[in-house]
Amino acid sequence: MFHTASPEDILAGKTTDIYFKRTVEILRKKGIARNVKAEFCVKKFPGGLKWGVFSGVEECVELLRPLPVRVDAMREGTVFGVNEPVMIIEGEYSNFALYETPLLGLICQSSGVATRAARCKKAAGDRLVVSFGARRMHPSISPMIERNAYVGGCDGVAVVKSADLIGIEPTGTIPHALVLVLGDVVSAMDAFDEVIDSSVKRIALVDTLEDEKAESLKVAEALGEKLYGVRLDTPPSRRGDLYQIAEETRWELNLRGYHHVKIFVSGGIDEHEIERLNPVVDGYGVGTAISNAPVLDFAMDIVEIEGKLRAKRGKSSGAKSVLRCPSCYKKMVVPRGTTVGRCSCGSDFEDLLQPLVADGDMLCTLPTPAAIREYVLQQMRFYSLAE
Ligand code: PCP
């Protein structure tokens, strides 16, 4: 029905590039079996970024677990840098060669989305950031997109299925359509208040027919204390400077005692716009910037064959460890198994690459989306948007 691969297709290796299928055919035909170690790294981040959030591990486990391989990986949500291996697969090459394409697809897109979400949440601080971007992507991947937006740092997601997958309530306001169909924003919010469970925050969209200030005051007068906030999604043709529109709206609301009414904005929002608008905005609906975030260009490269150091040009050979000090986040990449002394701050380094699966057995308990999100937010204390 839809032009997408089914889980069965992916597990069967049907989403592989043909040259991997032919490589396996050649190796099998010629009876060549080589035990290799292959690692996954990013050589360069998009847009000059210096760090990324590693995501997509849970789905990789679905692909790797049935295979006769051993996998070590960074915990999902780990912030990593260029040339730091996030995952190492060890096994007979032809047993997992078919899965390079889907494995890369899983982590390249997931990590791209999680990284942009982390940057938006870092920019917003305690202000709300909600993923509004499923409509920009094929619906079959909405849950994946929004799960990574959430683990990357978003406080909420808009799509019903995504919220189910994450185990949270979906977040939303009202669409322009409700205001148009019911005639005006007050009628729309009155109907919302009448029909929708009172546990759902009442946030009115205030740019459909009149000026944002005017619609905000009308709906504040109508709902009073029940109005949680207003959303400004001002069309580009009328947008001018959203900062000033939000500032004016704030002034008029406060002047009339509606200090409790929060101001949300959406439409063309990214981490830079968030940093600019923070003084006058309480929350953000971020769509395209997160859901269509640039992928992180991971590559899988063989670094050892039959225990011998072997890698292509441009790639350092040998399996590696990524050591990080849990206190000051100092990091170093060393040959795997190298022992180093204590960090200069006194703490012992930890190897970020931990056992994940081996020959069908899970070697760790996978964290929940909420736990991954918490881990990302913790690490964000050590990273800035500028770097
Ligand atoms: C869009 C909708 C999305 C916003 C914009 C995402 O507005 O509200 O949440 O925008 P972005 O991709 O630029 O970040 P409309 O489609 O105008 O509004 P609605 O469906 O809410 O009526």
Residues whose N, C-alpha, C, O or C-beta is under 5 A from the ligand:
A	BS01	PCP	F132 I174 P175 H176 A177 D233 S266 G267 G268 I269 G285 V286 G287 T288 A289
